[in-house]
């Protein structure tokens, strides 16, 4: 699987390669294809790969079920990343509010000082 590639495009690429190999009389069983897909996933997917290997019988696991499981996991990972990003944005906004208030207080103090100096 390439960097920044989603499961759907990876599976599409995998299907194209396996079809081309099949045209050359090299066929793989469903179990071999499932194992090849699980091996090609990046390290960040290893907990999911381990869970699939332990929970399911890879000899009879249909390729479509594997694809569905991986796509579901991908969506949950994206949602988690989006939630973390939104949380960071909220924290940044909160951190900026006090500094904006301090600037306006400084402006008020500067105006008062200017008024006092004019009167003096």
Backbone as CSV, one residue per row, in Angstrom:
resi,resn,N_x,N_y,N_z,CA_x,CA_y,CA_z,C_x,C_y,C_z
1,UNK,0.849,-1.178,0.000,0.000,0.000,0.000,0.891,1.236,0.000
2,UNK,0.584,2.177,-0.865,1.369,3.403,-0.971,0.969,4.407,0.103
3,UNK,1.838,5.397,0.331,1.527,6.476,1.258,0.294,7.232,0.765
4,UNK,-0.572,7.612,1.687,-1.787,8.379,1.387,-2.704,7.690,0.378
5,UNK,-2.673,6.387,0.326,-3.554,5.635,-0.560,-4.657,5.022,0.287
6,UNK,-5.874,5.122,-0.185,-6.960,4.530,0.570,-7.137,3.060,0.203
7,UNK,-7.908,2.368,1.005,-8.090,0.923,0.842,-8.740,0.606,-0.503
8,UNK,-9.693,1.423,-0.900,-10.402,1.153,-2.154,-9.451,1.177,-3.356
9,UNK,-8.599,2.184,-3.425,-7.672,2.267,-4.561,-6.594,1.178,-4.478
10,UNK,-6.168,0.839,-3.244,-5.202,-0.243,-3.084,-5.805,-1.564,-3.554
11,UNK,-7.054,-1.807,-3.186,-7.708,-3.048,-3.583,-7.925,-3.083,-5.098
12,UNK,-8.254,-1.942,-5.676,-8.422,-1.862,-7.129,-7.111,-2.184,-7.843
13,UNK,-6.015,-1.626,-7.346,-4.694,-1.900,-7.915,-4.333,-3.376,-7.756
14,UNK,-4.636,-3.937,-6.589,-4.374,-5.347,-6.321,-5.168,-6.240,-7.288
15,UNK,-6.425,-5.878,-7.518,-7.262,-6.649,-8.433,-6.711,-6.599,-9.850
16,UNK,-6.261,-5.430,-10.279,-5.673,-5.305,-11.617,-4.431,-6.186,-11.761
17,UNK,-3.609,-6.195,-10.749,-2.388,-7.014,-10.793,-2.740,-8.499,-10.814
18,UNK,-3.676,-8.904,-9.951,-4.028,-10.331,-9.914,-4.717,-10.771,-11.202
19,UNK,-5.498,-9.882,-11.833,-6.114,-10.218,-13.127,-5.055,-10.368,-14.222
20,UNK,-4.057,-9.485,-14.188,-2.979,-9.579,-15.178,-2.190,-10.882,-14.984
21,UNK,-1.960,-11.246,-13.745,-1.253,-12.505,-13.473,-2.091,-13.710,-13.894
22,UNK,-3.390,-13.597,-13.702,-4.269,-14.691,-14.095,-4.248,-14.881,-15.619
23,UNK,-4.122,-13.779,-16.346,-4.018,-13.865,-17.803,-2.731,-14.568,-18.221
24,UNK,-1.727,-14.524,-17.356,-0.457,-15.202,-17.618,-0.422,-16.604,-16.999
25,UNK,-1.582,-17.120,-16.637,-1.743,-18.458,-16.057,-1.122,-18.600,-14.668
26,UNK,-1.021,-17.517,-13.925,-0.569,-17.587,-12.527,-1.762,-17.210,-11.662
27,UNK,-2.339,-18.191,-11.003,-3.509,-17.926,-10.171,-3.175,-18.141,-8.706
28,UNK,-3.880,-17.390,-7.864,-3.734,-17.495,-6.415,-5.074,-17.876,-5.822
29,UNK,-5.030,-18.637,-4.756,-6.267,-18.993,-4.059,-6.750,-17.780,-3.261
30,UNK,-7.993,-17.834,-2.830,-8.567,-16.742,-2.047,-7.769,-16.532,-0.763
31,UNK,-7.379,-17.600,-0.132,-6.606,-17.512,1.098,-5.253,-16.829,0.870
32,UNK,-4.590,-17.145,-0.247,-3.302,-16.499,-0.565,-3.488,-15.010,-0.817
33,UNK,-4.568,-14.630,-1.500,-4.811,-13.212,-1.777,-5.117,-12.442,-0.494
34,UNK,-5.877,-13.049,0.408,-6.173,-12.408,1.698,-4.876,-12.164,2.463
35,UNK,-4.024,-13.156,2.503,-2.753,-13.015,3.220,-1.843,-11.965,2.569
36,UNK,-1.842,-11.904,1.244,-1.018,-10.902,0.547,-1.506,-9.485,0.864
37,UNK,-2.805,-9.287,0.898,-3.343,-7.960,1.224,-2.976,-7.578,2.649
38,UNK,-3.118,-8.506,3.574,-2.778,-8.201,4.970,-1.296,-7.886,5.132
39,UNK,-0.431,-8.546,4.362,1.015,-8.281,4.448,1.400,-6.925,3.874
40,UNK,0.631,-6.425,2.924,1.029,-5.180,2.261,0.580,-3.929,3.014
41,UNK,-0.188,-4.086,4.084,-0.660,-2.925,4.836,0.475,-2.300,5.650
42,UNK,0.437,-0.974,5.836,1.514,-0.306,6.599,1.491,-0.671,8.083
43,UNK,2.540,-0.277,8.795,2.692,-0.625,10.207,1.565,-0.072,11.072
44,UNK,1.008,1.065,10.684,-0.071,1.653,11.479,-1.320,0.767,11.487
45,UNK,-1.385,-0.181,10.566,-2.522,-1.099,10.469,-2.271,-2.413,11.202
46,UNK,-1.099,-2.611,11.776,-0.751,-3.895,12.376,-1.724,-4.359,13.463
47,UNK,-2.229,-3.465,14.325,-3.209,-3.956,15.313,-4.458,-4.550,14.644
48,UNK,-4.911,-3.926,13.570,-6.078,-4.441,12.851,-5.746,-5.762,12.165
49,UNK,-4.575,-5.853,11.560,-4.147,-7.087,10.896,-4.107,-8.227,11.904
50,UNK,-3.536,-7.976,13.069,-3.454,-8.997,14.114,-4.842,-9.426,14.561
51,UNK,-5.732,-8.458,14.730,-7.099,-8.784,15.154,-7.803,-9.657,14.115
52,UNK,-7.634,-9.339,12.845,-8.259,-10.138,11.782,-7.673,-11.541,11.759
53,UNK,-6.347,-11.639,11.873,-5.701,-12.951,11.834,-6.153,-13.840,12.988
54,UNK,-6.356,-13.244,14.159,-6.735,-14.044,15.316,-8.228,-14.345,15.362
55,UNK,-9.045,-13.418,14.857,-10.488,-13.580,14.993,-11.111,-14.377,13.847
56,UNK,-10.479,-14.388,12.708,-11.085,-15.018,11.539,-10.193,-16.124,10.999
57,UNK,-10.826,-17.059,10.362,-10.104,-18.127,9.693,-9.723,-17.629,8.296
58,UNK,-8.466,-17.355,8.075,-8.030,-16.764,6.808,-8.182,-17.721,5.631
59,UNK,-8.315,-19.001,5.911,-8.484,-19.968,4.817,-9.857,-19.847,4.157
60,UNK,-10.853,-19.390,4.920,-12.204,-19.294,4.353,-12.744,-17.864,4.329
61,UNK,-11.945,-16.892,4.743,-12.390,-15.498,4.759,-12.525,-14.973,3.332
62,UNK,-13.742,-14.560,2.928,-13.899,-14.001,1.574,-13.176,-12.663,1.438
63,UNK,-12.670,-12.409,0.259,-11.942,-11.179,-0.017,-12.831,-9.958,0.213
64,UNK,-14.119,-10.068,-0.102,-15.051,-8.955,0.066,-15.242,-8.617,1.543
65,UNK,-15.281,-9.635,2.399,-15.409,-9.387,3.838,-14.175,-8.686,4.376
66,UNK,-13.013,-9.100,3.905,-11.771,-8.441,4.311,-11.784,-6.980,3.878
67,UNK,-12.187,-6.740,2.646,-12.247,-5.371,2.130,-13.192,-4.521,2.973
68,UNK,-14.363,-5.058,3.295,-15.322,-4.324,4.116,-14.773,-4.003,5.489
69,UNK,-14.110,-4.955,6.095,-13.527,-4.753,7.419,-12.438,-3.682,7.390
70,UNK,-11.590,-3.714,6.359,-10.509,-2.726,6.244,-11.052,-1.333,5.957
71,UNK,-12.093,-1.245,5.128,-12.691,0.065,4.826,-13.352,0.659,6.074
72,UNK,-13.988,-0.178,6.870,-14.596,0.292,8.117,-13.533,0.818,9.068
73,UNK,-12.439,0.095,9.169,-11.339,0.535,10.039,-10.735,1.848,9.530
74,UNK,-10.598,1.967,8.224,-10.060,3.194,7.636,-10.954,4.390,7.969
75,UNK,-12.259,4.206,7.880,-13.192,5.294,8.208,-13.085,5.692,9.682
76,UNK,-12.962,4.714,10.550,-12.846,5.042,11.973,-11.529,5.750,12.276
77,UNK,-10.447,5.363,11.575,-9.160,6.051,11.756,-9.246,7.497,11.267
78,UNK,-9.919,7.716,10.142,-10.082,9.070,9.612,-10.923,9.925,10.553
79,UNK,-11.973,9.341,11.113,-12.824,10.083,12.048,-12.037,10.478,13.283
80,UNK,-11.213,9.557,13.773,-10.392,9.853,14.944,-9.405,10.981,14.638
81,UNK,-8.774,10.935,13.460,-7.844,11.993,13.060,-8.556,13.332,12.938
82,UNK,-9.761,13.327,12.367,-10.533,14.558,12.230,-10.911,15.121,13.595
83,UNK,-11.304,14.241,14.514,-11.654,14.687,15.867,-10.453,15.304,16.568
84,UNK,-9.291,14.688,16.423,-8.080,15.225,17.043,-7.712,16.570,16.437
85,UNK,-7.878,16.700,15.129,-7.572,17.961,14.455,-8.513,19.071,14.921
86,UNK,-9.790,18.736,15.048,-10.763,19.723,15.532,-10.459,20.133,16.961
87,UNK,-10.035,19.179,17.774,-9.682,19.480,19.158,-8.481,20.423,19.223
88,UNK,-7.489,20.195,18.351,-6.322,21.083,18.310,-6.733,22.495,17.899
89,UNK,-7.637,22.592,16.925,-8.105,23.911,16.489,-8.815,24.634,17.623
90,UNK,-9.639,23.899,18.372,-10.343,24.517,19.496,-9.353,25.003,20.539
91,UNK,-8.332,24.203,20.817,-7.325,24.603,21.803,-6.550,25.824,21.332
92,UNK,-6.246,25.897,20.052,-5.531,27.060,19.527,-6.383,28.319,19.628
93,UNK,-7.659,28.215,19.359,-8.545,29.372,19.440,-8.643,29.861,20.877
94,UNK,-8.787,28.950,21.820,-8.871,29.308,23.227,-7.575,29.969,23.674
95,UNK,-6.446,29.476,23.188,-5.159,30.036,23.580,-4.980,31.449,23.036
96,UNK,-5.613,31.775,21.931,-5.465,33.107,21.351,-6.364,34.143,22.010
97,UNK,-7.471,33.723,22.579,-8.399,34.678,23.163,-7.781,35.539,24.255
98,UNK,-7.053,34.982,25.229,-6.477,35.834,26.264,-5.491,36.853,25.709
99,UNK,-4.708,36.480,24.724,-3.743,37.428,24.180,-4.459,38.560,23.458
100,UNK,-5.589,38.280,22.832,-6.357,39.342,22.180,-6.930,40.292,23.218
101,UNK,-7.372,39.752,24.341,-7.896,40.607,25.407,-6.798,41.469,25.995
102,UNK,-5.620,40.902,26.178,-4.501,41.667,26.716,-4.126,42.804,25.777
103,UNK,-4.156,42.580,24.477,-3.841,43.631,23.519,-4.838,44.774,23.615
104,UNK,-6.125,44.444,23.763,-7.114,45.508,23.855,-6.954,46.272,25.159
105,UNK,-6.567,45.583,26.265,-6.314,46.270,27.524,-5.108,47.196,27.382
106,UNK,-4.064,46.744,26.669,-2.899,47.587,26.434,-3.283,48.820,25.643
107,UNK,-4.152,48.665,24.652,-4.614,49.808,23.862,-5.366,50.799,24.732
108,UNK,-6.196,50.303,25.638,-6.935,51.181,26.551,-5.974,51.953,27.448
109,UNK,-4.958,51.261,27.964,-3.973,51.909,28.823,-3.186,52.955,28.037
110,UNK,-2.837,52.659,26.789,-2.107,53.605,25.954,-2.956,54.846,25.676
111,UNK,-4.242,54.650,25.433,-5.136,55.792,25.194,-5.245,56.663,26.440
112,UNK,-5.363,56.016,27.622,-5.435,56.780,28.866,-4.149,57.553,29.101
113,UNK,-3.015,56.940,28.837,-1.728,57.600,29.013,-1.603,58.772,28.057
114,UNK,-2.047,58.590,26.815,-1.997,59.688,25.841,-2.894,60.845,26.294
115,UNK,-4.065,60.535,26.834,-4.973,61.581,27.304,-4.376,62.333,28.477
116,UNK,-3.733,61.635,29.400,-3.117,62.283,30.564,-1.967,63.173,30.124
117,UNK,-1.154,62.682,29.157,-0.028,63.505,28.698,-0.529,64.745,27.964
118,UNK,-1.591,64.640,27.237,-2.135,65.826,26.558,-2.615,66.851,27.571
119,UNK,-3.257,66.362,28.616,-3.778,67.300,29.638,-2.626,67.911,30.426
120,UNK,-1.555,67.208,30.640,-0.414,67.679,31.406,0.280,68.767,30.635
